[in-house]
Every structure is written in structure tokens, then in C-alpha cells.
């Protein structure tokens, strides 16, 4: 009995440190002394019949009939399962709840009028440096429904979700659903979902709370920009390197509108405030004029209303519409921000522009504040530049990085708080 216990004692299931049960193959004696009357291999491999056959066939001293060998061979050719692969999941690092925030910041987010006056004199409570991306960061955006959360997209193939002022772990999620660099990320207007796109020729909708990818939208081009429809969160716009601009319906997973004019790569796209028109910027230049570099589209008819909006020999990596006035701005590689009208003929304002910052070929973006009173821009010198929207005067500039500041965006509640990201991969939050 002692000998049998030693021989078959290894057949029991054991748990590793992660609580996973591992099956250990029985340690068998030489074939001459083998006794199998007390051993049943089916107890070890109940979940896979083909594995049972292979386990039995590997036992020394056991005869295998022709019929059994034939059944083993056929079982090896049968696919294991027809079930779809599990969705991409991402690690949970910290809490995305606002309960982990300091009381004064939580109060400021919930009721700015009562508490925020005290925070103006203590900007260090709001200024945060977030180190997370291993390569360049391309985009940042605040959640409008959960204003303590910030999303950033990086060339390291990840989207990071930051609980910016958390007392504990500030990096709450690393969403690693993409298989190549991520170019852009946008929060869904409703709920804890982000939409991201990148060099793997896909746009992906991700459940932030669970860290699970819910939908994938495949294209035949690298996707550089995504934008939710302002009136319908089930629709989003995507633009890519082949110049294709598409409006997707999340419910069906299909394209409902396409805006095609054989353009160069789409650099940016924006809905007008009334959502009836789309403004796109592409990387096309000829001679001394950037023909087709900015186009205004009719959103429903899929036709361009104007392709001679911007007549200078510069491309524009960023376009933003004013939240209330009939105008939009375009970041120009000529080291200034140009101003245009959103009314036909969509003319350029030749007398006013925002100057002082530098683009120098980086994909530097610009933005309006929520009330439209300020314009903010990144810069290749690592500064954030803040302008008065109406006078175009430079109000201040803030040094945040040693390398180029690529994207900047105002907080949806606290009007003088901005988030930004850099070419070095850093993400920061500052008070202007």
C-alpha cells in the first residue's frame, strides 16, 4: 500500500499561487510491474475527450486497437471549439470612482460656485504630473459625465485612464486593446466608454469600467481621428490616411455616410455646432496653395460646400469650432492659428490670428474654453499658450514640458484647469 500511495500520490490536483488547478500526469512504474485496476485517467481529463484518448494511449504497456487509433486520429483533426474568442480585456490598476478624491476637489467638481474660489489660491492642489506612456502621447480628453477622469492615447499602443486627483493610484486603467500606436481617443457623451483609433486600422469602443473592448470597426486605412456626433452618441466620424472620411453607426457597426474626394491623409475633422456640416483638414498641398486642405461638407448629402477655404501653403493639424459663435479655428503649420467663418462662403479672417507659439511640424492641437472666451494651444517649445478669444492677445504661457506639447484641452467644469500631453509621453494637469 505504501508503494501504491507513492506511485499514485502525484495524480491529485494541486492549486498554484493564483488559485488555478493544475493537473499533474501520474508517475508510473515500468511496464512490467504496472497495475491499472485502481487508476482511472477519465477522472483527470473529463473536460476533453480527445485528451482522454491521448492520455490513455500514452500509458506504457497498454494495447491500442486499430479502431481506437483511428478515433484518436480523427479527434486530433476536429477543431477544439467554434466559440468566438474572448474580448480583449485590460488590467484594473485603480479606482475610477470619485469617492477616492480629496473632499475639497470633489466639492469643486460637484458645486463649483461654493468651493472653487478657495482652490484658485492653491493651484498646487490641482496641478498634477502623470507619467504613464512609454512613448509619445498623441491626445488627451476629459470625461464630461465623470469630470475627474482623463483619457490619453499614446504611441505605446495604449489608452490610459487617469483618476487625476485620486488619493491612491492615479492611473486607473491601461486599455491595451490596440495592436499598434493609438492616435486619438474620445469619451462617449454618456457612460464610461471611450472610442479610440490608431495604426492598426481600427476604431475601438471600450468599456472603461470593465476594461473590455465591446466593438471593433475595421478599415483599410490607418485611422487618425475619431469624433462623436454632437447630437447622437450612436454616430461617430472617422478619418484616415487614405483620405476617407466616414460616419459610422455604432448600433449596426456599419458606415452610413462617406465623404470622399481623393484627399491626402485626414489630419482632423470637426462637426459644426448645429451638426449639419463637417469640416475636415487634410495633408494636401500644391505649389503655393493648399488646395483642398480644408473642406466644409454637407453632412447629409455627402458633398463639399467649399474646398477653397484656406489658400495658404500650410497644412492644419487641428480644427475646432467655437461653442456658440459662427466661427472655427485651424492650427496652421505656419506657426499661427487661423480664424474662419462657419457661414458661407466660410471666409478666412485676414486681420486676426493667434500668434506666438510654434508648431514646427508637430501635430500640435488647439482648443476653445467651454464659454468660448479663451483659446489654448500647445507648442513645440513645451509651453501652453493661452489667448483671449476675441482680441487674439496672448494672456499667458505656461512651461509644462521639455519637449513639444502636443494636445491641450480645458476641464469641463473648472474653467481654468487644462490637461495636456507631450511628445515625450508625459501627461499633465495645470491651472492657467
C-alpha positions as CSV (number, residue, x, y, z in Angstrom):
1,X,0.0,0.0,0.0
2,X,2.8,2.4,0.8
3,X,4.3,1.7,-2.6
4,X,1.0,2.4,-4.4
5,X,0.5,5.6,-2.4
6,X,3.9,6.8,-3.5
7,X,3.2,5.9,-7.1
8,X,-0.2,7.5,-7.5
9,X,0.1,10.3,-5.0
10,X,1.1,12.6,-7.8
11,X,-2.2,12.2,-9.6
12,X,-4.1,14.6,-7.3
13,X,-5.0,18.1,-8.5
14,X,-3.0,21.0,-7.0
15,X,-3.6,24.7,-6.8
16,X,-0.9,27.2,-7.8
17,X,-0.4,30.6,-6.2
18,X,-3.2,32.1,-8.4
19,X,-5.8,29.5,-7.3
20,X,-5.7,27.7,-10.7
21,X,-6.0,24.0,-10.6
22,X,-3.1,22.2,-12.4
23,X,-3.3,18.6,-13.4
24,X,-0.3,16.5,-12.8
25,X,0.4,13.5,-15.0
26,X,0.7,10.2,-13.0
27,X,4.1,8.9,-12.3
28,X,4.0,5.3,-13.5
29,X,6.3,2.3,-12.8
30,X,8.0,0.3,-15.5
31,X,5.6,-1.6,-17.9
32,X,6.3,-5.0,-16.3
33,X,5.1,-4.0,-12.9
34,X,2.2,-1.7,-13.9
35,X,-1.2,-2.3,-12.3
36,X,-4.1,-0.2,-13.6
37,X,-7.1,-1.6,-11.8
38,X,-7.1,1.3,-9.3
39,X,-6.3,4.1,-11.9
40,X,-8.9,5.9,-14.0
41,X,-7.5,8.6,-16.3
42,X,-11.0,9.9,-17.1
43,X,-11.1,11.4,-13.6
44,X,-8.3,13.7,-14.6
45,X,-9.4,14.8,-18.1
46,X,-13.2,14.9,-18.0
47,X,-13.3,18.2,-19.9
48,X,-11.7,17.0,-23.2
49,X,-12.5,13.5,-24.7
50,X,-9.7,13.8,-27.2
51,X,-7.2,14.4,-24.4
52,X,-8.6,11.4,-22.6
53,X,-7.7,9.2,-25.6
54,X,-4.2,10.6,-25.8
55,X,-3.6,10.1,-22.1
56,X,-4.7,6.5,-22.3
57,X,-2.6,5.9,-25.4
58,X,0.5,7.2,-23.7
59,X,0.2,4.7,-20.8
60,X,3.0,2.1,-21.0
61,X,2.0,-1.5,-21.5
62,X,-1.5,-0.7,-22.8
63,X,-2.7,-2.2,-26.1
64,X,-4.4,0.2,-28.5
65,X,-6.7,-1.3,-31.1
66,X,-7.0,-0.1,-34.7
67,X,-10.4,1.4,-34.1
68,X,-9.2,3.3,-31.1
69,X,-6.2,4.6,-33.1
70,X,-8.5,5.7,-35.9
71,X,-10.8,7.6,-33.4
72,X,-7.7,9.3,-31.8
73,X,-6.6,10.5,-35.3
74,X,-10.0,11.9,-36.2
75,X,-10.3,13.6,-32.8
76,X,-7.0,15.4,-33.4
77,X,-8.3,16.9,-36.7
78,X,-11.6,18.2,-35.2
79,X,-11.3,21.9,-34.1
80,X,-11.5,22.4,-30.4
81,X,-14.3,24.9,-30.4
82,X,-16.4,27.1,-32.6
83,X,-17.0,29.7,-29.9
84,X,-15.7,33.2,-30.7
85,X,-12.6,34.4,-29.0
86,X,-12.9,36.3,-25.7
87,X,-12.9,40.1,-26.0
88,X,-9.7,42.0,-25.2
89,X,-9.5,42.8,-21.5
90,X,-7.3,45.3,-19.8
91,X,-5.8,45.4,-16.3
92,X,-7.6,47.3,-13.5
93,X,-5.0,49.3,-11.6
94,X,-7.0,51.7,-9.5
95,X,-10.5,53.1,-8.8
96,X,-12.4,55.2,-11.3
97,X,-14.8,56.3,-8.6
98,X,-14.9,59.9,-7.3
99,X,-15.0,58.6,-3.7
100,X,-11.2,58.5,-3.7
101,X,-10.9,62.2,-4.3
102,X,-9.9,64.7,-1.6
103,X,-13.0,66.4,-0.2
104,X,-12.3,69.9,-1.5
105,X,-11.7,68.8,-5.1
106,X,-14.8,66.6,-5.0
107,X,-16.8,69.5,-3.8
108,X,-15.4,71.7,-6.5
109,X,-16.4,69.2,-9.2
110,X,-19.9,68.9,-7.8
111,X,-20.6,72.6,-6.9
112,X,-18.0,75.0,-8.3
113,X,-19.7,78.2,-7.1
114,X,-19.2,77.3,-3.4
115,X,-15.8,75.9,-3.2
116,X,-13.7,76.8,-6.2
117,X,-12.9,80.3,-5.0
118,X,-10.6,78.7,-2.4
119,X,-8.9,76.5,-4.9
120,X,-7.8,79.4,-7.1
121,X,-5.3,80.4,-4.4
122,X,-3.9,76.9,-4.1
123,X,-3.3,75.7,-7.7
124,X,-0.8,73.1,-6.5
125,X,-3.8,71.0,-5.4
126,X,-5.0,70.8,-8.9
127,X,-1.6,70.7,-10.8
128,X,-0.6,67.1,-11.4
129,X,2.1,65.4,-13.5
130,X,1.2,61.9,-14.8
131,X,3.9,59.6,-16.0
132,X,2.4,56.7,-17.9
133,X,3.1,56.4,-21.6
134,X,6.4,54.9,-22.7
135,X,6.3,56.8,-26.0
136,X,4.8,59.9,-27.3
137,X,1.3,60.8,-26.2
138,X,-1.0,61.9,-29.1
139,X,-4.3,63.0,-27.5
140,X,-6.0,63.8,-24.2
141,X,-9.7,64.3,-23.3
142,X,-11.7,64.9,-20.1
143,X,-14.9,62.9,-19.5
144,X,-17.8,65.2,-19.4
145,X,-20.0,62.9,-17.4
146,X,-17.3,61.9,-14.9
147,X,-15.2,65.1,-14.8
148,X,-12.5,63.6,-12.5
149,X,-11.4,61.1,-15.3
150,X,-9.0,61.9,-18.1
151,X,-8.1,59.7,-21.1
152,X,-4.8,59.8,-23.0
153,X,-3.7,58.0,-26.2
154,X,-0.1,57.0,-26.9
155,X,2.3,55.6,-29.4
156,X,3.0,52.8,-27.0
157,X,-0.3,51.1,-28.2
158,X,-2.2,52.0,-25.0
159,X,-5.0,54.2,-23.8
160,X,-4.6,55.3,-20.2
161,X,-7.5,56.3,-17.9
162,X,-6.4,58.6,-15.1
163,X,-8.3,59.3,-11.9
164,X,-6.4,62.6,-11.8
165,X,-6.8,63.7,-8.2
166,X,-7.1,60.3,-6.6
167,X,-5.5,59.9,-3.2
168,X,-4.4,56.5,-4.2
169,X,-3.5,55.1,-7.7
170,X,-3.9,57.8,-10.3
171,X,-3.6,55.5,-13.3
172,X,-6.9,53.6,-13.0
173,X,-6.8,51.6,-16.3
174,X,-4.4,50.7,-19.1
175,X,-6.5,49.8,-22.1
176,X,-4.3,47.7,-24.4
177,X,-6.8,46.7,-27.0
178,X,-5.0,48.1,-30.0
179,X,-2.2,46.2,-31.7
180,X,-0.3,49.4,-32.9
181,X,0.1,53.0,-31.9
182,X,-3.1,54.8,-30.8
183,X,-3.7,58.2,-32.5
184,X,-6.9,59.5,-30.9
185,X,-9.3,58.9,-28.1
186,X,-12.7,60.4,-27.3
187,X,-15.1,59.8,-24.3
188,X,-18.6,58.8,-25.1
189,X,-21.0,61.7,-24.1
190,X,-22.9,59.2,-22.0
191,X,-21.5,56.5,-19.8
192,X,-18.0,55.2,-19.1
193,X,-17.0,54.3,-22.7
194,X,-14.1,55.6,-24.8
195,X,-13.6,55.4,-28.6
196,X,-10.0,55.1,-29.8
197,X,-8.3,54.7,-33.1
198,X,-4.9,54.1,-34.5
199,X,-2.3,52.5,-36.7
200,X,-3.9,49.0,-36.6
201,X,-6.6,50.4,-39.0
202,X,-9.4,50.1,-36.4
203,X,-11.6,52.2,-34.2
204,X,-12.5,50.5,-30.9
205,X,-15.2,51.1,-28.4
206,X,-14.1,50.2,-24.9
207,X,-16.0,49.8,-21.7
208,X,-13.8,51.6,-19.2
209,X,-15.4,50.3,-16.0
210,X,-14.8,46.7,-17.0
211,X,-11.7,47.3,-19.2
212,X,-13.3,45.3,-22.0
213,X,-13.4,46.1,-25.7
214,X,-17.0,45.9,-26.9
215,X,-16.9,46.7,-30.6
216,X,-14.2,46.9,-33.4
217,X,-14.7,49.0,-36.5
218,X,-12.2,47.8,-39.2
219,X,-11.0,50.0,-42.1
220,X,-8.5,49.7,-44.9
221,X,-6.5,52.8,-43.7
222,X,-4.7,54.0,-40.6
223,X,-7.3,55.9,-38.6
224,X,-6.0,59.2,-37.3
225,X,-9.1,60.9,-35.8
226,X,-12.5,60.0,-34.3
227,X,-15.3,62.3,-33.2
228,X,-18.7,61.6,-31.7
229,X,-21.7,63.2,-33.3
230,X,-22.8,66.1,-31.1
231,X,-26.5,65.2,-31.2
232,X,-26.4,61.4,-31.4
233,X,-23.9,59.4,-29.4
234,X,-24.6,56.3,-31.6
235,X,-22.8,58.0,-34.5
236,X,-19.1,58.9,-34.8
237,X,-16.8,60.2,-37.5
238,X,-13.5,58.7,-38.5
239,X,-10.8,59.9,-40.8
240,X,-7.6,58.2,-42.0
241,X,-4.5,58.1,-44.1
242,X,-6.3,57.3,-47.4
243,X,-8.4,60.4,-47.1
244,X,-11.6,58.6,-46.4
245,X,-14.0,60.3,-44.0
246,X,-16.7,58.0,-42.7
247,X,-19.7,58.4,-40.4
248,X,-20.3,55.1,-38.5
249,X,-23.4,53.9,-36.7
250,X,-22.4,52.0,-33.5
251,X,-25.6,50.1,-33.4
252,X,-25.2,48.4,-36.7
253,X,-21.4,48.6,-36.9
254,X,-21.7,50.0,-40.5
255,X,-20.8,53.1,-42.4
256,X,-23.9,55.3,-43.0
257,X,-22.1,58.2,-44.8
258,X,-18.8,58.6,-46.7
259,X,-17.2,61.8,-47.7
260,X,-14.7,61.1,-50.5
261,X,-12.7,63.5,-52.6
262,X,-9.4,61.6,-53.2
263,X,-7.7,63.7,-50.5
264,X,-4.5,63.1,-48.7
265,X,-4.4,61.8,-45.1
266,X,-7.2,63.3,-42.9
267,X,-5.4,65.3,-40.2
268,X,-8.6,66.4,-38.3
269,X,-12.3,66.6,-38.6
270,X,-15.0,68.6,-36.7
271,X,-18.8,68.9,-36.6
272,X,-20.2,72.4,-36.6
273,X,-22.3,73.4,-33.6
274,X,-25.6,72.6,-35.5
275,X,-24.2,69.2,-36.5
276,X,-25.3,69.8,-40.1
277,X,-21.8,70.3,-41.5
278,X,-18.4,68.7,-41.2
279,X,-15.1,70.5,-41.5
280,X,-12.1,68.4,-42.5
281,X,-8.4,69.1,-42.8
282,X,-6.1,67.0,-45.0
283,X,-2.4,66.8,-45.8
284,X,-2.6,68.1,-49.4
285,X,-0.5,70.9,-50.8
286,X,0.3,72.0,-54.3
287,X,2.7,74.8,-55.4
288,X,1.9,77.9,-53.3
289,X,-1.6,77.0,-52.4
290,X,-3.0,74.2,-50.1
291,X,-5.9,73.2,-52.4
292,X,-8.4,71.1,-50.5
293,X,-6.5,71.3,-47.3
294,X,-9.7,72.5,-45.5
295,X,-13.1,71.3,-46.8
296,X,-16.6,72.1,-45.5
297,X,-19.0,69.2,-46.2
298,X,-22.8,68.9,-46.2
299,X,-23.3,66.2,-43.6
300,X,-26.4,64.6,-45.1
301,X,-25.7,65.0,-48.8
302,X,-22.1,63.9,-48.6
303,X,-21.0,66.8,-50.9
304,X,-18.4,69.5,-50.3
305,X,-19.8,73.0,-49.9
306,X,-16.4,74.6,-50.3
307,X,-12.8,73.4,-50.9
308,X,-11.2,76.8,-51.2
309,X,-11.4,77.8,-47.6
310,X,-7.7,78.1,-46.8
311,X,-5.5,79.4,-49.5
312,X,-2.1,79.4,-47.9
313,X,0.7,76.8,-48.4
314,X,0.3,75.2,-45.0
315,X,-1.5,72.2,-43.7
316,X,-3.6,72.3,-40.5
317,X,-3.2,69.5,-37.9
318,X,-6.2,70.7,-35.8
319,X,-9.6,72.2,-36.3
320,X,-12.0,73.4,-33.6
321,X,-15.4,75.1,-33.7
322,X,-16.4,77.9,-31.3
323,X,-19.1,76.6,-28.8
324,X,-21.5,79.4,-29.7
325,X,-20.2,81.9,-32.3
326,X,-20.3,81.1,-36.0
327,X,-16.6,80.6,-36.4
328,X,-13.9,77.9,-36.3
329,X,-10.1,77.9,-35.9
330,X,-7.4,75.9,-37.6
331,X,-3.9,75.3,-36.2
332,X,-1.6,76.1,-39.1
333,X,1.9,74.8,-39.7
334,X,2.7,78.4,-40.4
335,X,3.0,78.8,-36.6
336,X,-0.3,80.5,-36.0
337,X,-4.0,79.7,-35.5
338,X,-6.3,81.0,-38.3
339,X,-9.9,82.1,-37.9
340,X,-12.7,81.2,-40.3
341,X,-16.5,81.7,-40.5
342,X,-18.8,78.7,-40.4
343,X,-21.2,80.6,-42.6
344,X,-20.9,80.5,-46.4
345,X,-18.5,81.3,-48.1
346,X,-16.5,80.2,-44.9
347,X,-14.0,83.0,-45.4
348,X,-10.7,83.5,-43.6
349,X,-10.3,86.4,-41.2
350,X,-7.4,88.2,-42.8
351,X,-7.0,90.7,-39.9
352,X,-6.9,88.5,-36.9
353,X,-4.9,85.3,-35.9
354,X,-3.4,83.8,-32.8
355,X,0.4,84.1,-32.9
356,X,3.4,83.5,-30.6
357,X,3.5,79.7,-30.3
358,X,5.4,77.3,-32.6
359,X,4.2,74.2,-34.4
360,X,7.4,73.2,-36.3
361,X,5.8,70.1,-37.9
362,X,4.4,68.5,-34.7
363,X,0.7,67.6,-34.6
364,X,0.0,70.4,-32.2
365,X,-3.6,70.9,-31.4
366,X,-5.7,73.9,-30.1
367,X,-9.0,74.3,-28.3
368,X,-11.7,76.7,-27.1
369,X,-12.7,77.0,-23.5
370,X,-16.3,75.9,-22.8
371,X,-17.5,79.5,-22.7
372,X,-15.5,80.4,-25.8
373,X,-13.7,83.2,-24.1
374,X,-10.2,81.7,-24.4
375,X,-8.2,79.8,-27.0
376,X,-5.5,77.5,-25.8
377,X,-2.7,75.9,-27.9
378,X,0.2,73.5,-27.4
379,X,3.6,74.4,-28.8
380,X,6.8,72.7,-30.0
381,X,8.8,74.6,-27.3
382,X,6.9,72.7,-24.5
383,X,4.7,75.7,-23.4
384,X,0.9,76.0,-23.2
385,X,-0.2,79.3,-24.8
386,X,-3.5,80.9,-23.6
387,X,-5.1,83.6,-25.8
388,X,-8.1,85.9,-25.5
389,X,-10.6,84.6,-28.0
390,X,-11.9,88.0,-29.2
391,X,-8.8,90.2,-29.1
392,X,-6.3,87.4,-30.1
393,X,-3.9,88.7,-27.4
394,X,-1.6,86.3,-25.6
395,X,-2.8,86.2,-22.0
396,X,-0.1,83.9,-20.6
397,X,2.1,80.9,-21.4
398,X,3.0,78.0,-19.1
399,X,6.0,75.9,-19.3
400,X,5.0,72.2,-18.9
401,X,7.4,70.0,-20.9
402,X,10.9,69.9,-22.2
403,X,9.6,68.5,-25.5
404,X,6.7,69.5,-27.7
405,X,3.3,70.0,-26.0
406,X,1.0,68.2,-28.5
407,X,-2.6,68.4,-27.2
408,X,-4.4,70.6,-24.7
409,X,-8.0,70.6,-23.5
410,X,-10.0,72.6,-20.9
411,X,-11.6,70.9,-18.0
412,X,-15.4,70.6,-18.5
413,X,-16.2,72.1,-15.0
414,X,-13.3,74.0,-13.7
415,X,-12.7,76.6,-16.3
416,X,-9.1,77.5,-15.7
417,X,-7.8,73.9,-15.4
418,X,-6.3,72.3,-18.5
419,X,-4.9,68.9,-19.4
420,X,-2.1,68.4,-21.9
421,X,0.2,65.7,-23.2
422,X,3.7,65.8,-24.7
423,X,5.9,64.2,-27.3
424,X,7.9,62.6,-24.5
425,X,4.8,60.7,-23.3
426,X,4.0,62.8,-20.2
427,X,0.5,63.9,-19.3
428,X,-0.1,66.8,-17.0
429,X,-2.9,68.9,-15.5
430,X,-2.2,72.6,-14.9
431,X,-4.0,75.8,-13.8
432,X,-3.9,78.6,-16.3
